[in-house]
């Protein structure tokens, strides 16, 4: 027996699958409400993820803000040293524009 060159897919495709996929969170919520014994297996990992995610987010946010403050506090030192570097920098091209006479 030869295998079918176009086997039927188990997954249904088409516009109906988008609607079916949109209902999955509601179906999961219904299962969650119907079976209270599952709550500890669902709520505990969600709570752990919220605590760990919030801690990592806050730590990285404050570290980033501190780094920005450090850089911004040092900007005046950088700009004061630019005068010493200017003889070593190549000259920038100058563009001379023609004068514009506007009517009174």
C-alpha positions in Angstrom: 0.0 0.0 0.0 1.4 3.4 -1.0 1.3 6.3 1.4 -1.1 9.1 0.7 0.8 12.0 -1.0 -1.6 14.5 0.6 -2.3 13.3 4.2 -5.1 15.0 6.0 -3.8 17.3 8.6 -5.0 17.0 12.2 -4.9 20.7 12.6 -7.7 22.6 11.0 -6.7 25.7 9.1 -8.8 28.6 8.0 -10.8 31.5 9.4 -12.5 29.2 11.9 -9.2 28.3 13.5 -8.6 32.0 14.4 -11.9 32.1 16.2 -11.2 28.8 17.9 -7.8 30.0 19.0 -9.3 33.2 20.4 -11.6 31.1 22.7 -8.8 29.1 24.3 -8.2 31.5 27.2 -11.9 31.4 28.0 -11.9 27.6 27.8 -8.9 27.5 30.1 -10.6 29.9 32.5 -13.7 27.6 32.5 -11.5 24.6 33.3 -9.8 26.6 36.0 -13.2 27.4 37.6 -14.6 23.9 37.3 -11.6 22.2 38.9 -10.5 24.0 42.1 -7.7 21.4 42.7 -5.8 22.8 39.7 -5.6 26.3 41.3 -2.5 25.6 43.3 -0.7 24.3 40.2 -1.7 27.4 38.3 -1.6 30.2 40.8 1.6 29.3 42.5 3.8 29.4 39.3 2.0 32.6 38.2 2.8 34.2 41.6 6.4 33.1 41.4 6.8 34.5 37.9 5.3 37.8 38.9 7.6 38.2 41.9 10.7 37.1 40.0 9.8 39.2 36.9 9.0 42.3 39.0 12.3 41.9 40.9 14.4 41.5 37.8 12.6 44.4 36.1 13.0 46.8 39.0 16.7 45.8 39.5 17.5 46.4 35.8 15.4 49.6 35.7 17.2 51.1 38.7 20.7 50.0 37.4 19.9 51.6 34.0 18.8 54.8 35.6 21.9 54.9 37.8 24.1 54.4 34.7 22.3 57.2 32.8 22.8 59.5 35.8 26.5 58.6 36.0 26.9 59.3 32.3 25.0 62.6 32.4 26.9 63.8 35.4 30.2 63.3 33.5 29.1 65.1 30.3 30.5 68.5 31.5 34.0 66.9 31.9 33.8 65.4 28.4 32.8 68.8 26.8 35.6 70.6 28.7 38.2 68.2 27.2 36.9 68.8 23.7 38.9 72.0 23.4 42.1 70.1 24.0 41.2 67.6 21.3 40.2 70.1 18.6 43.7 70.6 17.2 44.0 66.8 16.6 40.6 66.5 14.9 40.2 66.9 11.1 38.7 70.2 10.0 35.1 70.0 9.2 34.1 71.2 5.7 32.5 74.6 5.5 29.6 75.3 3.3 29.0 78.9 2.1 25.5 79.7 1.1 24.6 82.6 -1.2 23.0 85.5 0.5 19.2 85.7 0.3 17.6 89.1 -0.3 14.0 89.2 0.9 11.6 91.9 -0.3 10.6 94.5 2.4 
